[in-house]
Amino acid sequence: MTPTLAPALLRAALAATERGWPVFPLRPGDKRPAGHPERNCPRSGRCGGGHRTPEQRATLDAESINVCWQAAPYNVGIATGPANLVVVDLDIPKDDTDIAPPEWADMADGLDVFAALCERAGARLPTETYTVRTRRGGQHLYFTAPAEKRLRSTADVLGWKVDTRAWGGYVVAVGSVVGGAPYEIIHDAPPAPLPAWLGDLLTPQPAPAPMPLAELSTRMRNATSYSTAALRGELEKVQSAREGGRNRAVYFAAYALARMIRNGDLTEAAVTGELMSAAQSIGLSAGECRTAIRSGLTRGGALEASAA
């Protein structure tokens, strides 16, 4: 990325704000936010009152944007939540080993999967909205967010190679260049309202009520009251996990319960079954559940103990 690109990137940032989309700087030639991550936050300067995320730093202020983008050839990030946007990210496989899971076996990429979702919903593919070609050839479909819902970004909730960016996320703006490839407009039009059927799919379902301790105890033969209560506590953590932290919640729950499997207080089958049910109830696929549970139990030594 050369300094000669800085004026074009400044224009790209200002063009986004003219549409009402707050922007923040991304690293030159990169998709990652400029500045420090939270783990390295000095808690001083602009973060004197606590770490400020890119979403919080995004601005529409032309003066601030001019100062920032004249300092370096930053790429442009759009904070989708504050911009009142939901962007559907249709990706393509990274290489020949990046193949679709069985459910989407006949699909070539995210666009195919999204088209199939539209067909299932009895809706046509929304091609008349603002659309961007990403640097690898995928697409970003921009929609205005529904006023009655505060949707968050998702990964793999809709299907293979179909993610969304809303609150808690961002997209790389048109005019940015990553790896020598630009983000370009495919269809220049105002973002269409998010289709209602799509908003429904993206609305998190309420977590089921925690299982009564007495009911859980009847399902845990030979388990002590302490181990049963511990299991319920871990299940509640999984069911309350937020988007982006669900896999980690399942992993840590399995890791925490591995000790009780090693001690013989709980069985591997019981722990796996209950965690599978809890994790799938919050939207994880069976494959994601199995991977997270097995990793947690292995790290906690439960699988080795049960095999001994």
C-alpha positions as CSV (number, residue, x, y, z in Angstrom):
1,M,0.0,0.0,0.0
2,T,1.6,3.3,-1.1
3,P,0.9,6.8,0.2
4,T,-0.5,7.7,-3.3
5,L,-3.6,5.7,-2.4
6,A,-4.4,7.8,0.6
7,P,-6.5,10.4,-1.2
8,A,-8.6,7.7,-2.8
9,L,-9.1,6.0,0.6
10,L,-10.0,9.3,2.1
11,R,-12.7,9.8,-0.6
12,A,-13.9,6.2,0.1
13,A,-14.3,7.0,3.8
14,L,-16.2,10.3,3.1
15,A,-18.4,8.5,0.5
16,A,-19.5,6.0,3.1
17,T,-20.3,8.7,5.6
18,E,-22.4,10.5,2.9
19,R,-24.6,7.4,3.0
20,G,-24.9,7.8,6.8
21,W,-22.4,4.9,7.5
22,P,-19.9,5.6,10.4
23,V,-16.4,4.6,9.5
24,F,-13.1,3.8,11.3
25,P,-9.6,3.0,10.0
26,L,-8.4,-0.4,9.0
27,R,-4.7,-1.3,8.7
28,P,-3.2,-0.3,5.4
29,G,-3.7,-3.1,2.9
30,D,-5.5,-5.2,5.5
31,K,-8.9,-6.0,6.9
32,R,-8.0,-5.7,10.5
33,P,-8.8,-2.6,12.5
34,A,-6.1,-0.1,13.0
35,G,-5.1,0.6,16.6
36,H,-4.6,-1.7,19.6
37,P,-6.7,-4.7,20.6
38,E,-8.4,-4.7,24.0
39,R,-5.8,-7.1,25.5
40,N,-3.2,-4.4,24.9
41,C,-5.2,-1.4,25.8
42,P,-3.2,1.2,27.7
43,R,-6.4,2.6,29.3
44,S,-5.2,6.1,28.5
45,G,-5.8,8.7,25.8
46,R,-8.9,7.9,23.9
47,C,-9.4,4.8,26.1
48,G,-9.0,6.7,29.3
49,G,-12.6,5.7,30.3
50,G,-12.1,2.1,29.1
51,H,-11.2,0.4,25.9
52,R,-13.0,1.8,22.9
53,T,-13.8,-0.8,20.2
54,P,-13.8,0.0,16.5
55,E,-17.6,0.1,16.6
56,Q,-17.4,2.8,19.3
57,R,-14.7,4.7,17.5
58,A,-16.6,4.8,14.2
59,T,-17.6,8.3,13.2
60,L,-19.4,10.5,10.6
61,D,-17.3,13.6,11.5
62,A,-15.6,14.8,8.3
63,E,-12.9,16.7,10.2
64,S,-11.8,13.7,12.2
65,I,-11.9,11.5,9.1
66,N,-9.7,14.0,7.1
67,V,-7.1,14.1,9.9
68,C,-7.1,10.3,10.2
69,W,-6.8,9.4,6.5
70,Q,-4.3,12.1,5.8
71,A,-2.0,10.4,8.3
72,A,-1.8,7.1,6.6
73,P,-3.4,5.1,3.7
74,Y,-5.9,3.3,5.9
75,N,-8.5,1.0,4.5
76,V,-12.0,1.8,5.5
77,G,-14.2,-0.1,7.9
78,I,-18.0,0.5,8.2
79,A,-19.5,-0.2,11.6
80,T,-22.6,-2.0,10.5
81,G,-24.6,-1.7,13.8
82,P,-24.3,2.1,14.1
83,A,-24.8,2.3,10.3
84,N,-28.2,0.6,10.7
85,L,-27.1,-2.1,8.4
86,V,-27.2,-5.9,8.1
87,V,-24.7,-7.1,5.5
88,V,-25.0,-10.6,4.2
89,D,-21.4,-11.9,3.5
90,L,-21.4,-14.5,0.7
91,D,-17.9,-16.1,0.7
92,I,-16.2,-18.5,-1.6
93,P,-14.1,-21.5,-0.7
94,K,-10.5,-20.7,0.2
95,D,-9.0,-23.7,-1.6
96,D,-9.7,-27.2,-2.8
97,T,-9.8,-28.5,0.7
98,D,-12.5,-26.1,1.8
99,I,-15.6,-28.2,0.8
100,A,-19.2,-27.9,1.7
101,P,-20.7,-30.0,4.6
102,P,-23.2,-32.7,3.6
103,E,-26.2,-30.4,4.0
104,W,-24.8,-28.1,1.3
105,A,-23.0,-30.7,-0.7
106,D,-24.2,-29.5,-4.1
107,M,-23.3,-25.8,-3.4
108,A,-20.3,-24.2,-4.9
109,D,-20.2,-21.1,-2.6
110,G,-22.1,-18.8,-0.3
111,L,-24.1,-17.3,-3.2
112,D,-25.4,-20.8,-4.0
113,V,-26.3,-21.4,-0.4
114,F,-28.1,-18.1,0.0
115,A,-30.0,-18.7,-3.3
116,A,-31.2,-22.0,-1.8
117,L,-32.3,-20.2,1.4
118,C,-34.3,-17.7,-0.6
119,E,-36.0,-20.6,-2.5
120,R,-36.9,-22.3,0.7
121,A,-38.4,-19.1,2.0
122,G,-40.4,-18.7,-1.2
123,A,-38.5,-15.5,-2.0
124,R,-36.5,-14.3,-4.9
125,L,-32.8,-13.5,-4.6
126,P,-32.6,-9.9,-3.5
127,T,-30.4,-8.5,-6.3
128,E,-31.6,-4.9,-6.3
129,T,-29.8,-3.9,-3.1
130,Y,-26.4,-2.2,-2.7
131,T,-23.9,-5.0,-3.5
132,V,-20.1,-5.1,-3.2
133,R,-17.6,-7.6,-4.7
134,T,-15.0,-8.5,-2.1
135,R,-11.4,-8.9,-2.8
136,R,-11.6,-12.7,-3.2
137,G,-14.7,-12.6,-5.4
138,G,-17.4,-13.0,-2.8
139,Q,-20.3,-10.6,-2.3
140,H,-21.6,-8.3,0.4
141,L,-25.4,-7.6,0.2
142,Y,-26.3,-4.5,2.2
143,F,-29.7,-4.2,3.9
144,T,-31.2,-1.7,6.3
145,A,-31.7,-3.3,9.7
146,P,-35.3,-3.8,11.0
147,A,-36.3,-1.1,13.5
148,E,-37.9,-3.6,15.9
149,K,-34.9,-5.8,16.2
150,R,-31.3,-5.4,17.3
151,L,-29.6,-8.1,15.3
152,R,-26.0,-9.1,15.9
153,S,-23.3,-10.5,13.6
154,T,-23.5,-14.2,12.9
155,A,-21.2,-16.9,11.6
156,D,-22.5,-20.1,9.9
157,V,-26.0,-19.5,11.4
158,L,-27.6,-19.3,8.0
159,G,-25.5,-21.8,6.2
160,W,-22.1,-22.7,4.7
161,K,-20.1,-19.6,3.6
162,V,-23.0,-17.3,4.6
163,D,-22.2,-14.9,7.5
164,T,-23.8,-11.6,8.5
165,R,-22.5,-8.4,9.9
166,A,-24.6,-6.2,12.1
167,W,-24.1,-5.0,15.7
168,G,-20.7,-6.2,16.9
169,G,-19.3,-6.4,13.4
170,Y,-18.0,-4.4,10.5
171,V,-17.4,-4.7,6.7
172,V,-14.6,-3.4,4.5
173,A,-15.9,-0.5,2.5
174,V,-15.7,0.0,-1.3
175,G,-12.5,1.5,-2.3
176,S,-10.4,-0.4,0.2
177,V,-7.6,-2.6,-1.2
178,V,-6.6,-5.9,0.5
179,G,-3.8,-8.0,-0.9
180,G,-3.7,-5.9,-4.0
181,A,-7.4,-6.6,-4.8
182,P,-10.1,-3.9,-4.4
183,Y,-13.6,-4.0,-2.9
184,E,-15.8,-2.8,-5.8
185,I,-19.5,-1.9,-6.2
186,I,-21.5,-4.5,-8.2
187,H,-24.8,-2.8,-7.9
188,D,-25.1,0.8,-6.7
189,A,-28.5,1.3,-5.2
190,P,-29.9,2.2,-1.7
191,P,-29.8,-0.8,0.6
192,A,-33.1,-2.6,0.6
193,P,-34.9,-3.4,3.8
194,L,-33.8,-6.7,5.3
195,P,-36.4,-9.3,4.2
196,A,-38.6,-10.3,7.1
197,W,-37.9,-14.0,6.6
198,L,-34.2,-13.4,6.9
199,G,-34.7,-11.3,10.0
200,D,-36.6,-14.1,11.6
201,L,-33.8,-16.6,10.8
202,L,-31.2,-14.2,12.4
203,T,-33.3,-13.5,15.5
204,P,-31.8,-15.5,18.4
205,Q,-34.2,-17.9,20.0
206,P,-34.7,-17.5,23.7
207,A,-32.6,-20.0,25.7
208,P,-34.7,-22.8,27.3
209,A,-35.3,-22.5,31.0
210,P,-32.7,-24.3,33.1
211,M,-33.6,-27.9,33.8
212,P,-34.9,-28.3,37.4
213,L,-32.2,-30.0,39.6
214,A,-34.6,-32.8,40.5
215,E,-35.3,-33.7,36.9
216,L,-31.6,-33.5,35.9
217,S,-30.7,-35.7,38.9
218,T,-33.1,-38.4,37.7
219,R,-31.2,-38.5,34.4
220,M,-27.8,-38.7,36.1
221,R,-27.7,-42.1,37.6
222,N,-25.1,-42.5,40.4
223,A,-24.3,-38.8,40.2
224,T,-23.9,-36.9,43.5
225,S,-25.9,-33.9,44.2
226,Y,-22.7,-31.8,43.9
227,S,-21.9,-33.1,40.5
228,T,-25.4,-32.7,39.3
229,A,-25.5,-29.1,40.4
230,A,-22.1,-28.5,38.8
231,L,-23.4,-30.0,35.5
232,R,-26.5,-27.8,35.6
233,G,-24.3,-24.7,36.3
234,E,-22.2,-25.5,33.2
235,L,-25.3,-26.1,31.1
236,E,-26.7,-22.7,32.1
237,K,-23.4,-21.1,31.1
238,V,-23.7,-22.7,27.6
239,Q,-27.3,-21.7,27.2
240,S,-26.6,-18.0,28.1
241,A,-23.5,-17.8,25.8
242,R,-23.6,-15.0,23.3
243,E,-23.0,-15.1,19.6
244,G,-19.3,-15.5,18.9
245,G,-18.6,-17.2,22.3
246,R,-20.8,-20.3,22.0
247,N,-18.1,-22.7,20.9
248,R,-15.8,-21.5,23.7
249,A,-18.6,-21.8,26.2
250,V,-19.1,-25.5,25.3
251,Y,-15.4,-26.2,25.3
252,F,-14.9,-24.7,28.8
253,A,-18.0,-26.5,30.1
254,A,-16.6,-29.8,28.9
255,Y,-13.2,-29.0,30.3
256,A,-14.7,-28.1,33.7
257,L,-16.7,-31.3,33.8
258,A,-13.9,-33.5,32.7
259,R,-12.6,-33.6,36.3
260,M,-15.9,-35.2,37.5
261,I,-15.7,-37.8,34.7
262,R,-12.2,-38.6,35.8
263,N,-13.4,-39.0,39.4
264,G,-16.3,-41.2,38.4
265,D,-19.0,-38.7,39.5
266,L,-20.4,-38.3,36.0
267,T,-20.1,-40.4,32.9
268,E,-18.7,-39.3,29.6
269,A,-22.0,-40.3,27.9
270,A,-24.1,-38.2,30.3
271,V,-22.0,-35.1,30.0
272,T,-21.7,-35.4,26.2
273,G,-25.4,-35.9,25.8
274,E,-26.5,-33.0,28.0
275,L,-23.9,-30.6,26.5
276,M,-25.0,-31.6,23.0
277,S,-28.6,-30.8,23.8
278,A,-27.7,-27.4,25.4
279,A,-25.3,-26.4,22.6
280,Q,-27.7,-27.3,19.8
281,S,-30.5,-25.4,21.6
282,I,-28.5,-22.2,21.1
283,G,-27.8,-22.8,17.4
284,L,-24.6,-24.8,17.2
285,S,-24.5,-27.6,14.7
286,A,-24.0,-31.2,15.8
287,G,-20.6,-31.2,14.3
288,E,-19.6,-28.0,16.1
289,C,-20.9,-29.4,19.4
290,R,-19.0,-32.7,19.1
291,T,-15.7,-30.9,18.2
292,A,-16.0,-28.5,21.1
293,I,-17.0,-31.2,23.6
294,R,-14.3,-33.6,22.6
295,S,-11.6,-30.9,22.7
296,G,-12.7,-29.8,26.2
297,L,-12.9,-33.4,27.5
298,T,-9.5,-34.3,26.0
299,R,-7.9,-31.2,27.4
300,G,-9.4,-32.0,30.8
301,G,-8.1,-35.6,30.6
302,A,-11.5,-37.2,30.7
303,L,-11.2,-39.1,27.5
304,E,-7.9,-40.5,28.5
305,A,-9.3,-41.5,31.9
306,S,-12.4,-43.1,30.4
307,A,-10.2,-45.1,27.9
308,A,-7.9,-46.3,30.6
